[in-house]
Amino acid sequence: MSSSNCAVVSAARLAQAEKNITVDPEIMGGLPVFSGTRLPIETVANAKTAGSSDESLIATYPFLTPSMIRDAEIFQQAHPRHQSIRPLGELNPTWKLVQSKVVRLNQPVDRSRSDMSADSSAAPDED
């Protein structure tokens, strides 16, 4: 296949991929997603790059088809995302972090803490 034929095939495959992928600022903050879903194409494309099989992706996301998986790979190659997440201070230097909270999952909750029982001193409701 000559390079011009290869370019035509690639352009046609990209056009097909772009038909099945939506980029809308109101959906997932403008990340490219599969049309009609909230699944970012980069999730699928990155999983493929990391070695996931089509079968495992389809088992995880049953609406996916092998064609959609190829569309994600083609779209991401044509439109790589170079933007990284920036700290709030870079977006607007006047913004300050007011509170930070660390949440740890899968640990037992200590319900005996004194701040949890602060309302226990209130009078009980009378019927």
C-alpha positions, 0 to 999 in steps of 0.5 A: 500500500502506498503512503498516499493510500495509507494516509487516506485509510488513516483519515477515514478511520479517524473520521469514523472514530470522531463520529463515535466520540463526543467532546463537550465541556458539559460532559466530563469537563470536556474530556473525549468520551464515547458518545452517549456515555461518560466513559473517557476514551483515554481510560480505554486507550490507556488500559490497552497501552498497559496491556489489557485485552479487548475481552477484559475491557468489554467485561468491565464496560459491557457496552464497548465493542472492539470497534469502539476500542480501536476508535479510542486508540485512533482518537487518542493518537490523533489528539493526544492530551498534553494538559496536566492537572495544575494546582489551584494557585497556578490557575488563579494566584489569589486562590488559597487552600482553606482546608484539606482533608485526607480520607482513608478507605477500608479502615474501621470507623472509631465511633467512640470518639468524643466529637461524635457524641457531642450532641449527647448532652442535649435533652432527649425528645419528649413525646 
